[in-house]
């Protein structure tokens, strides 16, 4: 099995609202996969279908080679889940919750548990009601990471953590990655985190996948910004397919160019004579914004 | 208290359905009693018969309180004797919902960050609840006067209802300051309400017999308001006592509020174990942790109830000896057997109805766990839904059994007739389970309306309260599972109806579990 998660054309409706509208998601075994999308895009719904908490209305979903609904209990022995909004019982301590969840999954590594508690600086003796959001998230993360499972489903796991703990989280996930046999599905809004951790990512919007691939592949799909000072007049640049938002003043040109049009665009610049050139690759932010914002910017490819 | 007005409007908006509903329904209830009494008692003699019977029936006195006179007004007040408990329950839940529950959910942070005074939230919650109680009292007064009852007594009757709400709004205001969880605050306030009811019950039944324990009623706020005795003595000073209690409790709550941080309770949370004990390794182990407090509370309460019921059983015998006429009539309606048999039949019935609340509470914990997101954590591990729900259902089944067994055993032992009294209490269990299974069915099929299960108990309670008054057709009475429970200890034990009730509970509960297994667990 090379794919830990294989979702195709997934459809989920809540009454008249279609939450997932033909979503595709493929996560290869052993990779850290970023799962991105604006609020309400369907990330959590997808994860809940994968957990067998919800049935889907169409398409197919396979998880670790099994049916997430029918084989839920057996599959759950092989995965750990951290919800985006962690709440737990007010009268149980954090340590008790970690042990309970670990045991219900089929056991956890006590050494690793204590190590993680130390690294995340968690006081496991506090009762559930006295933990902040960040500390509740730490409890769920420690319980998940200390379990010896093949797949981690993490739904915005760092949204309540402070920057220091975020760093700890990154280190731990990178360690997991080096082990090579754990698969992680990481839904996140923090771009630096995705950039640092994920091998591949899937961006979804309105219940549909809009992009999927490695970061480099996705970057390839977006435009590079070029600023140049030219010695002579440039010809034909404006007519070139793939050149956008061209501004030309006093021998300076600024434009965005699609990856496939980069070469002809540069050629025409060189033909005009280049005094200076700045090329800015697309940032992850731009990548996201292009897909997150509605309207033509999002649908243009 | 800046901003109280705005917060009050917010509460009225949030409660725009439920608040008018209980204010109106409970307010109009006495008028319903009045008109049905007028239909039933066509002659004064019939009414007097009923009054004498009611005044002497220890089971009725346990449920409704003392009946000092025989006028129509007094009969209605007496018959509505359980309503103050219902009013207390509703008002304390309302106050906690708009104070501690909001605070626990973090909604208060949002509100307190705006231009709102420290006391504004508490004040707004109390104002809404107390205004509701006041309107309810006014409806009682107006409808009773409209029904041709004396004005003075009608005003006193309205005061009785209003004060019942005010007193327990005050109790809830204090409870909301003590714990950091709404659940804990509710538990404390309900405990106070339960204690008030049991004290009133013990004192009143004792007052019927030798009167040695009558002072118990004076420890109970419910005892105070009932001792206003509208249409009879029209005593004002128990009302003053209730008013003083309300004012004092509001003062205490306001003071306690200044002594704590937002979100915190006065009873501080202590540190607990860093590792889970060996028991906490299965859905059942978790359910035990979540249910043990509830089980202990209910069992303790029912132990007290058993001691009171058993202790005053002797008074019932005295009444029977002192007036043979009463005993005759009583034996006629109370089923076969002696007067004490009839008494224990009715106390067992009351206990069954009350413990059904526990069964439903325990079942609804499944829904609570789902809504709070706890279920998601558990169901994300290798735990079957049926095992997760089963842990809670175990306590819904056996918890009431334990509480009823303790109640029956203590009542029987105290009275000196162990087996039969215990049997009468245990005989209620199949009916209790049927009501619990309704909750399971709702959780499985219509989870959003799972709270309607409380309505099932309310229907049974109404059938008990209105039943023989309105003379419903038998099929209506048959709706309540308690109608089918054998009238122990007087009557013979019949296995068939009990078996049928158990089968119904199993079928309905099983259907609910199957539906729960197949539906989505929403976020």
HADDOCK unambig.tbl for C-alpha pairs under 7 A between the chains (distance, minus, plus):
assign (segid A and resid 51 and name CA) (segid B and resid 380 and name CA) 6.36 0.50 0.50
assign (segid A and resid 53 and name CA) (segid B and resid 520 and name CA) 5.71 0.50 0.50
assign (segid A and resid 53 and name CA) (segid B and resid 521 and name CA) 5.17 0.50 0.50
assign (segid A and resid 54 and name CA) (segid B and resid 520 and name CA) 4.30 0.50 0.50
assign (segid A and resid 54 and name CA) (segid B and resid 521 and name CA) 6.01 0.50 0.50
assign (segid A and resid 55 and name CA) (segid B and resid 520 and name CA) 6.33 0.50 0.50
assign (segid A and resid 73 and name CA) (segid B and resid 382 and name CA) 4.56 0.50 0.50
assign (segid A and resid 73 and name CA) (segid B and resid 383 and name CA) 5.90 0.50 0.50
assign (segid A and resid 73 and name CA) (segid B and resid 384 and name CA) 5.97 0.50 0.50
assign (segid A and resid 74 and name CA) (segid B and resid 382 and name CA) 6.33 0.50 0.50
assign (segid A and resid 76 and name CA) (segid B and resid 380 and name CA) 6.39 0.50 0.50
assign (segid A and resid 76 and name CA) (segid B and resid 381 and name CA) 5.11 0.50 0.50
assign (segid A and resid 76 and name CA) (segid B and resid 382 and name CA) 4.75 0.50 0.50
assign (segid A and resid 77 and name CA) (segid B and resid 381 and name CA) 6.54 0.50 0.50
assign (segid A and resid 77 and name CA) (segid B and resid 382 and name CA) 5.16 0.50 0.50
assign (segid A and resid 80 and name CA) (segid B and resid 381 and name CA) 6.96 0.50 0.50
assign (segid A and resid 81 and name CA) (segid B and resid 380 and name CA) 6.12 0.50 0.50
assign (segid A and resid 87 and name CA) (segid B and resid 372 and name CA) 6.96 0.50 0.50
assign (segid A and resid 87 and name CA) (segid B and resid 373 and name CA) 6.20 0.50 0.50
assign (segid A and resid 87 and name CA) (segid B and resid 374 and name CA) 6.32 0.50 0.50
assign (segid A and resid 88 and name CA) (segid B and resid 374 and name CA) 5.64 0.50 0.50
assign (segid A and resid 93 and name CA) (segid B and resid 272 and name CA) 5.95 0.50 0.50
assign (segid A and resid 93 and name CA) (segid B and resid 273 and name CA) 6.74 0.50 0.50
assign (segid A and resid 93 and name CA) (segid B and resid 274 and name CA) 6.94 0.50 0.50
assign (segid A and resid 95 and name CA) (segid B and resid 274 and name CA) 4.58 0.50 0.50
assign (segid A and resid 95 and name CA) (segid B and resid 275 and name CA) 5.00 0.50 0.50
assign (segid A and resid 95 and name CA) (segid B and resid 276 and name CA) 6.51 0.50 0.50
assign (segid A and resid 96 and name CA) (segid B and resid 274 and name CA) 6.48 0.50 0.50
assign (segid A and resid 96 and name CA) (segid B and resid 275 and name CA) 5.21 0.50 0.50
assign (segid A and resid 96 and name CA) (segid B and resid 276 and name CA) 4.11 0.50 0.50
assign (segid A and resid 99 and name CA) (segid B and resid 275 and name CA) 6.70 0.50 0.50
assign (segid A and resid 99 and name CA) (segid B and resid 276 and name CA) 5.77 0.50 0.50
assign (segid A and resid 100 and name CA) (segid B and resid 276 and name CA) 6.84 0.50 0.50
assign (segid A and resid 100 and name CA) (segid B and resid 280 and name CA) 6.04 0.50 0.50
assign (segid A and resid 100 and name CA) (segid B and resid 281 and name CA) 5.41 0.50 0.50
assign (segid A and resid 103 and name CA) (segid B and resid 281 and name CA) 5.62 0.50 0.50
assign (segid A and resid 104 and name CA) (segid B and resid 281 and name CA) 6.40 0.50 0.50
assign (segid A and resid 104 and name CA) (segid B and resid 282 and name CA) 6.30 0.50 0.50
assign (segid A and resid 104 and name CA) (segid B and resid 381 and name CA) 5.87 0.50 0.50
assign (segid A and resid 104 and name CA) (segid B and resid 382 and name CA) 5.97 0.50 0.50
assign (segid A and resid 104 and name CA) (segid B and resid 383 and name CA) 6.70 0.50 0.50
assign (segid A and resid 105 and name CA) (segid B and resid 381 and name CA) 4.98 0.50 0.50
assign (segid A and resid 105 and name CA) (segid B and resid 382 and name CA) 5.18 0.50 0.50
assign (segid A and resid 124 and name CA) (segid B and resid 274 and name CA) 4.93 0.50 0.50
assign (segid A and resid 125 and name CA) (segid B and resid 271 and name CA) 5.24 0.50 0.50
assign (segid A and resid 125 and name CA) (segid B and resid 272 and name CA) 4.81 0.50 0.50
assign (segid A and resid 125 and name CA) (segid B and resid 273 and name CA) 5.29 0.50 0.50
assign (segid A and resid 125 and name CA) (segid B and resid 274 and name CA) 4.54 0.50 0.50
assign (segid A and resid 126 and name CA) (segid B and resid 271 and name CA) 5.07 0.50 0.50
assign (segid A and resid 126 and name CA) (segid B and resid 272 and name CA) 6.10 0.50 0.50
assign (segid A and resid 127 and name CA) (segid B and resid 271 and name CA) 6.59 0.50 0.50
assign (segid A and resid 127 and name CA) (segid B and resid 272 and name CA) 6.63 0.50 0.50
